[in-house]
């Protein structure tokens, strides 16, 4: 089904022109002549994107933007602005607007901005759903086990996950050390950043330091470009050094 666009503008001619261009491109269009009418239309039609003028009588686009984002932070809003109020549009983006268009709006600019904003919105929704799925998968309760040892492990995980403490996970091969590392990460405040996994036993000794800390172009033969290390990639997130015992002792101390 085609995406639904809500146009909020007190100028009837603007509503008609933008509506025509969007409908011609295959979108479903609703229109509102004021901020209050727009609020009702959002509740009734649940649009996929809102095009809102920034200057309207009684309640302006900035106030409406705040109300929309308070009710549904994920609903994308593109601000319509006159040439002399671009600074206001930039301020609106800082407050949560996805983009802005300067009047008079060309067909190409309108469709390009709408398509880009909707695509980004879909990607963000898919990413949020994926993160939710991953987080559900790695809930502590999803780790199978009813023994006293597993119960004690859950207690330790709940204590360490909210912290930035370095955690040593021990156990035989195949007992789920990486699963525990992922559970800690996805139940921590760092879950929005990356989890980087490195199998230390699989990296040749002479390349391990470069893998961990990165290198700059020309640092050694074959270093044709800058390469960030795993610690840099994991900044703000979590790094799991699997089989760290296989790492040379001199590197372990670093």
N, C-alpha and C positions, 0 to 999 in steps of 0.2 A: 504494500500500500504506500502511496506517495506521502512524503513528509508534509506536516501541517505547519504553516507559517501564520503567525498573528502579527498584523500591522497595527500599531497604535500611533496615531497622528491626528491632531485636531484639524489639519488641512485636508479637506475631502479630495482635492485634486491629487495630492500626494498619495493618499490611500488608493485611489483609483488607478493611477499610473503604476505604482509598485505592484498592486494586486494583479493588474493585467500582465505585467512582465513575468511575474512568478507563476501565474496560472498557465500562461503560454508555455512555460518551461516544464509544466507538469506537476507543480506543487498545488496542494490544497490550501486555500487562503481564507482567513477570517480577518475582519477589520473592526477596529474600535476607535472612537473619536475622542476619548479622554482616558486618563490613567485609571479612573474608577471603572469605566466601562471595560478597559483592558483587563483589570483584575478579575472582573466577573467572567470575561471571555476565557481567561486562563483556566479558571475553575471548571468552566463548562466544556471547553473543547480540548483541554490538555495539549497545547501545541508542542511541536518539536523544537521550535525556535521563535523568539519574539524579536520583531523589529520595532523599536520604540524611539519616537522623537524625544529630544532632550529638553525642548522648550514647549511647554503646554500650560494652559491656564489652570488655576487652582492647585493642581498637583503636577509637578514637573517630572521629567524622565528620571532624574537622579533619585528622587524620593521613591518613585515606582520601582526603580532598579533595586533599591534597598529592600523593599517589600518582597519582590520576586525572589531575591537571593535568600532572604530569611525563610521564606516558605519552601523553596526548592532550589538549593545551591547548584544543582546539576543542570537546570534549565538554561540553555544559552540565550543571551540577550545581545543583540547588535544595536548600537546606538546610532540614530540619525541626527546629524548636526549640520547647521549652516556653516558657511566658510569661516565666519568670524568667531565661532565657538569651538574650534578644534581642541583648545586646551581643556575645555570642559569634558569633551569626549575622552581625552587621554585620562583625565581624572576618573571618569566613569569606568574605564578599563581597570584602573587600580582598585576600584570598588567591586570588581567582579564581572564587568561586561566582557564579552568575548572579542568584540571588534567594534569598529565604527565606520560609518559611511558619510561622506560629505555631500550635501545637497548642492546642485541637482545631481541625482544619482543616475549613472549610466547603466544600461542593461548589463553590459559585461561586468562592471564592478559589482553590481548587485548579485548576479548569479554566481560569480566567482567567490564572493565573500560568504554567501549563504551555503554554497557547496562545501567550502573549506571548513566553515564553522560546524556544519552538521557532521562532516567526516570526523573532525576532531572530537566532537561530542560522542559519536559512536565508539571511537577508539577508547575514550576515557571510560565509557560505560562498560565496554568489554574488559578493560584493564581492571576496573573495580570488581567486576564479577569474577574474574580470574583470581584476583587477590583474595576475595572472599572464599572461593573454592579451595584455594591453597591453604588459607588459614584454617578452614574447617577440617581439611584433610590432616593438618598437622596439629590439631588440638591435642593436648596431653591425653585426653580421654580416648583418642583414636589409637593410642599405642596399646596393643593387646597385651594383657597380663593381669593376673589377679594375685600373684604371690606377694608375700610381705616385702621382698626385695624390690619389686616393681612399684608397690605402694610407696615405699620409702623414696624411690627414684622420683616419682611424681612430686613428692614434697620438696625435694631438692631443686627440681626443675622450676617449680613455681617461685622459689626463692631467688634463683639466679637469673631467670629470664628478664625481670625488670631492671637488672643492674648492667653495668658495663664491665663486670668482672671477667677475667680470663678463666675459662672453664677447661679442665682436663677430663676428657672422656676416655675411659679405658674399657677394654673388653676384647674377647677373641674376635677374629675375623668373621663377619657375617652375623654378628649379634645386634646390629642396628645402630652403630655409633653415628653414622651420617643422619639417620632418622632422628636421633636425639638432637643433633646439631640443628637440623631444620626446625624441629619443634621449639627449641629455644629461640631461634631467630624469629619465627612467625608468631611467637607469643610475646615478643619484646617490643619496646618502643622503636626499635630499629627496623621493624618489618617493612616499612615503606621504602627502605634502601635495599641495596643488593646483598645477596648471600653469595659469596664466592667460595667455591670448593676447589682445593688443590690436593691432589694425591702426591705427596712428597716422594713416595717410593717409585713413582713412574717418571720422574724428571731426572735426567742425568746430573751427576754431581756438579759438573762444571757449568751447567745452565741454571741450577736451582736459585742461586742468588739473583740472577737477572730476572727470573720468573717472579720472585718475591718482591724485589725492590725496583724492578724496571731498569732501563738504560737509555742513554741518549745516543743519537746517531754518531757512529764512529768510535764508540767506546771500545769495540773490539772487532775483529774481522767478521764480516757478515752482518754487523749492526748498521743496516742501511737507513733506518728511520728510528725516531724516538718511540719507545714502547713503555707504557705505564705498567708498573708492577701490580701484583695481586693485592697488596696492601692498599695501594692507591685506588684501585677499582672498588675495593670494599669500604672505602671511606664513608663513615656514617652508617654502615651496615654491619655485617658479620663476615668473618673469614674463618673457614673450617680447614685446618691443616690436617688432612687425613694421613695416617701412618707417619706422624711427626718423628717417631722413634727411628725411622730410616734416614732422617736428615742428619748430615754431618754435625758433630757436636759443636764445632765452631760457629755454624750457622744458627743452631738452636739458641745460642746465647744472645744473638742479635734480636 
